[in-house]
């Protein structure tokens, strides 16, 4: 799943040392007036704040859509012939359909919000068999006047390469317009050999637990691991899924096959973590459907033998040994490269799991307080206009379908 996206996409690296509540959308609406294309922002209201730990990937606020529209139109206007412009517009349409799950078109999409792991996952989805038919179905679902077209079973490699190039160029347009911020030094993109030589010294000086991974980054790691399709990939997908649900590395490595509990009465599969030596209480996590599928894929390789739930794999065969710190570090390095996520270490995963859990609890408390202060959902449905309902508010934020196009 190794894909290269334009360097301006590396904004995630500049966020690596920020707190969980760091705001990602810091571009002011007045920046749209730098050229004559747009003289004022489409709305006076600022774009809502998005934390790195929120479970959404893209804001569809009018101000953000206006930035993406301007970048896409600038890119498309660079073509002299209608034929080449049409090919580029088709590539943008395909990308927007995949990344937004069919909610956005080629122009009305916040391209400046795309991160490297979004691009890597989108291209992985497009390489799979059946992707053209799924993309066409999403287009027809969004545009009811569109007739279903006959499409090939898979996108040709040349077309995927064109889509990759299109994504890089439209993000470059976002950077040129000032919509993408990157503090990453040029040495990382222009002198990889120099970066490799200095990597040992940088590791010595780097503080332990250097950064927190965002919600989207962990979901991207799950998808990248699952896309590998082998035993190690399915094991790593389970690992990152449990991190996403708030379990720390020590809790995960202590899990055994007996930690998996299935209730015949409720039909719910749960993971029961034992209390750690540090004094933390044992926890029970009910798996969602996608998480259960990932676990089942791993258990198909592992079997039902007693021992560690996540174990070592050699040449696609499960050895059954417990994961070591050295192996966990290797897993982090390899999956970070596959998913195009900035580097991290196992300790960062534990800290990120704790931060995600704390963020979600805080969000629930805020939602509970807001529900008490404001009118109930039933009252809103009775007394508010349809344009002011919760459904419209939810349309301002979407989640990237990292595990594929669910149609």
C-alpha positions as CSV (number, residue, x, y, z in Angstrom):
1,X,0.0,0.0,0.0
2,X,3.0,2.3,-0.4
3,X,1.8,5.4,-2.2
4,X,3.4,8.8,-2.5
5,X,1.4,12.0,-2.2
6,X,2.6,15.5,-2.7
7,X,4.6,16.9,0.2
8,X,2.1,19.6,1.2
9,X,0.0,16.8,2.5
10,X,2.3,16.4,5.5
11,X,0.4,18.8,7.7
12,X,-0.2,16.0,10.0
13,X,3.5,16.0,11.0
14,X,3.2,19.5,12.2
15,X,0.4,18.5,14.5
16,X,2.3,15.7,16.0
17,X,3.3,17.5,19.3
18,X,-0.1,19.1,19.8
19,X,-2.6,18.3,22.5
20,X,-5.7,16.2,21.8
21,X,-7.8,19.4,21.5
22,X,-5.6,21.1,18.9
23,X,-7.7,22.8,16.2
24,X,-6.9,21.7,12.7
25,X,-8.9,24.3,10.8
26,X,-6.9,27.4,11.5
27,X,-7.2,29.1,8.0
28,X,-9.2,32.3,8.2
29,X,-12.0,32.9,5.8
30,X,-10.5,36.2,4.7
31,X,-7.7,34.3,2.9
32,X,-10.2,33.6,0.1
33,X,-10.0,37.2,-1.0
34,X,-6.3,37.1,-1.9
35,X,-7.2,36.9,-5.6
36,X,-10.1,38.2,-7.6
37,X,-11.8,34.8,-7.8
38,X,-13.6,35.3,-4.5
39,X,-13.9,38.7,-2.8
40,X,-15.5,37.6,0.4
41,X,-16.2,34.5,2.5
42,X,-19.4,32.6,1.7
43,X,-20.5,32.9,5.3
44,X,-19.8,35.1,8.2
45,X,-19.7,32.2,10.7
46,X,-16.3,30.7,11.3
47,X,-15.7,27.1,10.4
48,X,-16.4,24.8,13.5
49,X,-13.3,23.6,15.4
50,X,-12.2,20.0,14.8
51,X,-10.0,18.2,17.3
52,X,-7.4,15.7,16.1
53,X,-9.2,13.2,18.3
54,X,-12.7,13.7,16.8
55,X,-14.0,10.8,14.9
56,X,-14.7,12.9,11.7
57,X,-12.1,13.5,9.0
58,X,-13.6,16.3,6.9
59,X,-15.6,19.5,7.6
60,X,-18.1,20.4,5.0
61,X,-18.5,24.0,6.3
62,X,-19.2,26.5,3.4
63,X,-16.0,28.3,4.1
64,X,-14.0,25.1,3.8
65,X,-15.9,24.0,0.7
66,X,-15.1,27.4,-0.9
67,X,-11.4,26.8,-0.4
68,X,-11.5,23.4,-1.9
69,X,-13.6,24.7,-4.8
70,X,-11.1,27.4,-5.6
71,X,-8.2,25.0,-5.5
72,X,-10.0,22.5,-7.8
73,X,-11.0,25.2,-10.3
74,X,-7.5,26.7,-10.4
75,X,-6.1,23.2,-11.2
76,X,-8.7,22.5,-13.8
77,X,-8.2,25.9,-15.5
78,X,-4.5,25.0,-16.1
79,X,-5.5,22.6,-18.9
80,X,-5.6,24.0,-22.4
81,X,-7.8,21.3,-24.1
82,X,-11.2,20.2,-23.1
83,X,-10.2,16.6,-23.4
84,X,-7.4,16.7,-20.8
85,X,-9.6,18.9,-18.5
86,X,-12.3,16.3,-18.7
87,X,-9.9,13.5,-17.8
88,X,-8.7,15.5,-14.8
89,X,-12.2,16.3,-13.7
90,X,-13.1,12.7,-13.9
91,X,-10.2,11.8,-11.6
92,X,-11.2,14.4,-9.1
93,X,-14.8,13.1,-9.2
94,X,-13.6,9.6,-8.5
95,X,-11.4,10.7,-5.6
96,X,-14.1,12.9,-4.0
97,X,-16.6,10.1,-4.3
98,X,-14.3,7.6,-2.6
99,X,-13.0,9.9,0.2
100,X,-16.4,11.4,1.0
101,X,-18.3,8.1,0.6
102,X,-20.4,9.6,-2.2
103,X,-21.4,12.8,-0.4
104,X,-19.2,15.3,-2.5
105,X,-18.4,15.9,-6.1
106,X,-15.2,16.9,-7.9
107,X,-15.4,20.6,-7.0
108,X,-17.5,20.8,-3.8
109,X,-14.9,19.1,-1.6
110,X,-12.4,20.4,1.0
111,X,-9.3,19.3,-0.7
112,X,-7.1,21.2,1.7
113,X,-8.1,18.9,4.5
114,X,-6.8,15.7,2.9
115,X,-4.0,14.1,4.8
116,X,-1.4,11.6,3.5
117,X,-3.2,8.6,5.1
118,X,-6.4,9.7,3.4
119,X,-4.7,9.6,0.0
120,X,-3.0,6.3,0.7
121,X,-6.2,4.6,1.7
122,X,-8.2,6.0,-1.2
123,X,-5.7,4.7,-3.7
124,X,-5.7,1.3,-2.0
125,X,-9.5,1.2,-2.3
126,X,-9.4,2.1,-6.0
127,X,-6.9,-0.7,-6.8
128,X,-9.4,-3.4,-5.6
129,X,-11.6,-5.3,-7.9
130,X,-15.1,-4.0,-8.1
131,X,-14.1,-0.5,-7.2
132,X,-15.4,1.1,-10.5
133,X,-18.8,-0.4,-10.0
134,X,-19.0,0.8,-6.4
135,X,-17.9,4.3,-7.3
136,X,-20.5,4.4,-10.1
137,X,-23.2,3.2,-7.6
138,X,-22.3,6.0,-5.2
139,X,-22.5,8.6,-8.0
140,X,-25.9,7.4,-9.1
141,X,-27.1,7.4,-5.5
142,X,-26.0,11.1,-5.1
143,X,-27.4,12.1,-8.6
144,X,-30.7,10.4,-9.2
145,X,-30.8,11.8,-12.8
146,X,-27.6,9.9,-13.6
147,X,-27.8,6.7,-15.6
148,X,-25.7,3.8,-14.5
149,X,-22.8,3.3,-16.9
150,X,-21.0,0.0,-17.7
151,X,-17.6,0.1,-16.0
152,X,-14.6,-2.3,-16.0
153,X,-14.1,-4.8,-13.2
154,X,-11.1,-2.8,-12.0
155,X,-9.3,0.5,-12.7
156,X,-6.3,0.0,-15.0
157,X,-3.0,0.8,-13.4
158,X,-2.5,3.7,-15.7
159,X,-5.7,5.3,-14.6
160,X,-4.9,4.8,-10.9
161,X,-1.5,6.5,-11.6
162,X,-3.4,9.4,-13.2
163,X,-5.7,9.7,-10.2
164,X,-2.6,9.7,-7.9
165,X,-1.0,12.5,-9.9
166,X,-4.3,14.5,-9.9
167,X,-4.5,14.3,-6.1
168,X,-1.0,15.5,-5.7
169,X,-1.5,18.4,-8.0
170,X,-4.8,19.6,-6.5
171,X,-3.1,19.5,-3.0
172,X,-0.2,21.5,-4.4
173,X,-2.8,24.1,-5.5
174,X,-4.1,24.2,-2.0
175,X,-0.6,24.8,-0.7
176,X,0.1,27.6,-3.2
177,X,-3.2,29.3,-2.2
178,X,-2.1,29.1,1.5
179,X,-4.8,26.7,2.5
180,X,-2.3,24.0,3.7
181,X,0.2,24.7,6.5
182,X,3.3,22.6,6.8
183,X,6.2,23.1,9.2
184,X,8.1,20.0,7.9
185,X,11.7,20.9,6.9
186,X,12.6,20.4,3.3
187,X,15.3,17.8,4.1
188,X,12.5,15.2,4.7
189,X,11.3,15.5,1.1
190,X,14.4,16.6,-0.9
191,X,17.2,14.7,0.9
192,X,15.9,11.3,2.1
193,X,19.4,9.9,2.2
194,X,20.5,12.6,4.6
195,X,17.4,12.0,6.8
196,X,18.4,8.3,7.1
197,X,21.9,9.2,8.2
198,X,20.7,11.5,10.9
199,X,17.8,9.2,12.1
200,X,20.0,7.5,14.8
201,X,20.9,10.8,16.4
202,X,17.4,12.1,16.2
203,X,16.1,9.0,18.0
204,X,18.5,9.5,20.8
205,X,17.4,13.1,21.4
206,X,13.7,12.5,20.8
207,X,11.7,12.4,24.1
208,X,10.0,9.2,25.1
209,X,6.3,9.3,24.0
210,X,6.9,12.0,21.3
211,X,3.3,12.5,20.1
212,X,-0.3,11.6,20.2
213,X,-2.0,9.9,17.2
214,X,-5.3,11.3,16.1
215,X,-8.5,9.4,15.6
216,X,-8.2,9.3,11.8
217,X,-4.6,8.1,11.9
218,X,-5.4,5.1,14.0
219,X,-8.3,4.2,11.8
220,X,-6.0,4.5,8.8
221,X,-3.5,2.1,10.5
222,X,-6.3,-0.4,10.9
223,X,-7.2,-0.2,7.3
224,X,-3.6,-0.3,6.1
225,X,-3.0,-3.4,8.2
226,X,-6.2,-5.2,7.0
227,X,-5.3,-4.3,3.4
228,X,-2.2,-6.5,3.7
229,X,-4.4,-9.5,3.7
230,X,-1.9,-11.8,5.4
231,X,-1.8,-13.2,9.0
232,X,0.5,-10.4,10.3
233,X,-1.8,-7.8,8.7
234,X,-4.9,-9.1,10.3
235,X,-3.1,-9.4,13.7
236,X,-2.0,-5.7,13.4
237,X,-5.5,-4.6,12.4
238,X,-6.8,-6.1,15.7
239,X,-3.9,-4.4,17.6
240,X,-4.8,-1.0,16.3
241,X,-8.5,-1.6,16.6
242,X,-8.1,-2.3,20.3
243,X,-5.9,0.9,20.6
244,X,-8.7,2.8,19.0
245,X,-11.1,1.5,21.6
246,X,-8.9,2.7,24.4
247,X,-6.8,-0.3,25.5
248,X,-3.1,0.3,26.2
249,X,-0.3,-1.8,24.9
250,X,0.3,-3.6,28.2
251,X,-3.4,-4.5,28.3
252,X,-3.4,-5.8,24.7
253,X,-0.3,-7.9,25.1
254,X,-1.8,-9.5,28.2
255,X,-4.9,-10.6,26.4
256,X,-5.4,-14.4,25.8
257,X,-7.8,-16.4,23.7
258,X,-10.0,-16.7,26.8
259,X,-10.3,-12.9,26.8
260,X,-12.7,-13.1,23.9
261,X,-16.2,-13.5,25.2
262,X,-19.3,-14.2,23.1
263,X,-22.8,-13.9,24.5
264,X,-25.3,-16.3,22.9
265,X,-28.1,-14.3,24.5
266,X,-27.2,-10.9,23.2
267,X,-25.0,-11.9,20.2
268,X,-22.3,-9.4,21.3
269,X,-18.6,-10.3,21.2
270,X,-16.5,-8.6,23.9
271,X,-12.9,-8.3,24.8
272,X,-12.2,-8.5,28.6
273,X,-8.9,-7.0,29.7
274,X,-7.4,-8.1,33.0
275,X,-6.3,-5.6,35.7
276,X,-2.7,-4.5,35.1
277,X,0.0,-4.5,37.7
278,X,-0.1,-0.7,37.8
279,X,-3.5,-0.9,39.5
280,X,-5.8,-0.1,36.5
281,X,-9.1,-2.0,36.6
282,X,-9.9,-4.6,34.0
283,X,-12.2,-3.5,31.2
284,X,-14.8,-5.0,29.0
285,X,-15.1,-3.7,25.4
286,X,-18.1,-4.7,23.2
287,X,-16.9,-5.0,19.6
288,X,-18.6,-3.2,16.7
289,X,-19.4,-5.2,13.6
290,X,-16.3,-4.0,11.7
291,X,-14.1,-4.8,14.6
292,X,-15.6,-8.3,15.0
293,X,-14.9,-9.0,11.3
294,X,-11.3,-7.9,11.8
295,X,-11.0,-10.2,14.8
296,X,-12.5,-13.1,13.0
297,X,-10.0,-12.7,10.1
298,X,-7.2,-13.0,12.6
299,X,-8.7,-15.9,14.5
300,X,-8.9,-17.8,11.1
301,X,-5.1,-17.7,11.1
302,X,-4.6,-18.1,14.8
303,X,-7.1,-20.8,15.6
304,X,-8.6,-21.4,19.1
305,X,-5.5,-22.6,20.9
306,X,-4.8,-21.3,24.4
307,X,-2.2,-18.5,24.8
308,X,-1.7,-14.9,23.8
309,X,-4.5,-13.5,21.7
310,X,-2.1,-11.5,19.5
311,X,1.1,-13.5,18.8
312,X,4.1,-13.6,16.6
313,X,3.9,-14.6,12.9
314,X,6.7,-16.1,10.8
315,X,6.2,-16.6,7.1
316,X,2.5,-16.2,7.4
317,X,2.3,-18.9,10.1
318,X,1.3,-18.1,13.6
319,X,4.0,-19.1,16.1
320,X,2.0,-18.4,19.3
321,X,4.6,-16.4,21.1
322,X,3.7,-13.2,22.9
323,X,4.5,-9.9,21.2
324,X,7.8,-8.3,22.4
325,X,8.7,-4.6,22.7
326,X,11.1,-4.9,19.7
327,X,8.5,-6.6,17.5
328,X,5.9,-3.9,18.5
329,X,8.4,-1.2,17.5
330,X,8.9,-2.9,14.1
331,X,5.1,-3.1,13.6
332,X,4.7,0.6,14.3
333,X,7.4,1.5,11.8
334,X,6.1,-0.7,9.0
335,X,2.4,0.1,9.4
336,X,3.2,3.9,9.7
337,X,4.9,3.6,6.3
338,X,2.1,1.6,4.8
339,X,-0.6,4.0,6.0
340,X,1.5,7.2,5.3
341,X,1.2,8.2,9.0
342,X,4.0,10.1,10.7
343,X,6.4,7.9,12.7
344,X,5.4,6.8,16.2
345,X,6.5,4.2,18.8
346,X,4.5,1.8,21.0
347,X,4.4,4.2,24.0
348,X,2.7,6.7,21.7
349,X,0.0,4.2,21.1
350,X,-0.7,3.8,24.8
351,X,-0.8,7.5,25.3
352,X,-3.0,8.0,22.3
353,X,-5.4,5.3,23.5
354,X,-5.7,7.1,26.9
355,X,-6.2,10.4,25.2
356,X,-8.9,9.1,22.8
357,X,-10.8,7.6,25.7
358,X,-10.6,10.8,27.7
359,X,-11.7,12.8,24.7
360,X,-14.7,10.7,24.1
361,X,-15.8,10.8,27.8
362,X,-15.4,14.6,27.7
363,X,-17.5,14.7,24.5
364,X,-20.2,12.7,26.1
365,X,-20.3,14.9,29.2
366,X,-20.5,18.0,27.0
367,X,-23.3,16.4,25.0
368,X,-25.2,15.5,28.1
369,X,-24.9,19.1,29.5
370,X,-26.0,20.5,26.2
371,X,-29.1,18.2,26.1
372,X,-30.1,19.4,29.6
373,X,-29.7,23.1,28.6
374,X,-31.4,22.9,25.2
375,X,-34.7,21.5,24.1
376,X,-35.0,17.7,23.5
377,X,-34.7,16.1,20.0
378,X,-38.5,15.6,20.0
379,X,-39.0,19.3,20.7
380,X,-36.6,20.2,17.9
381,X,-38.5,18.0,15.4
382,X,-41.8,19.6,16.4
383,X,-40.8,23.3,16.5
384,X,-37.7,23.8,14.4
385,X,-37.5,24.2,10.6
386,X,-36.0,21.2,8.7
387,X,-33.0,23.3,7.8
388,X,-32.1,23.6,11.5
389,X,-32.3,19.9,12.4
390,X,-29.5,17.7,13.7
391,X,-29.3,16.0,10.3
392,X,-28.1,19.2,8.7
393,X,-25.5,19.7,11.4
394,X,-24.2,16.2,10.9
395,X,-23.8,16.9,7.2
396,X,-21.0,19.4,8.0
397,X,-18.7,16.7,9.1
398,X,-18.0,13.3,7.5
399,X,-15.8,10.3,8.3
400,X,-13.6,8.7,5.7
401,X,-14.5,5.1,4.9
402,X,-11.0,3.7,5.6
403,X,-12.1,0.1,5.4
404,X,-13.6,0.5,1.9
405,X,-16.8,1.6,0.2
406,X,-19.7,0.2,2.1
407,X,-22.5,0.0,-0.4
